[in-house]
């Protein structure tokens, strides 16, 4: 496959998050992604942490769905 035939598409998705303040800081979760939760001492830190958690969550889902397939075609 030559370099000109590769096309990269960037997809931007937005997820609603639930944020809860407590004495310890902030907890945050994504209702649309079961089990995707995080926390932070400040609201900003919690939101940054959940953004990372969403990326990791989607990466795992993608890996489970598509696997890490490598080409086994003869050279």
Buried (B, 14 or more C-beta within 10 A) or exposed (E): EEEEEEEEEEEEEEBEBEEEEEEEBBBBBBEEBEEBBBBBEEEEBBBBBBEEBBEEBBEEEEEEEEEEEEEEEEE
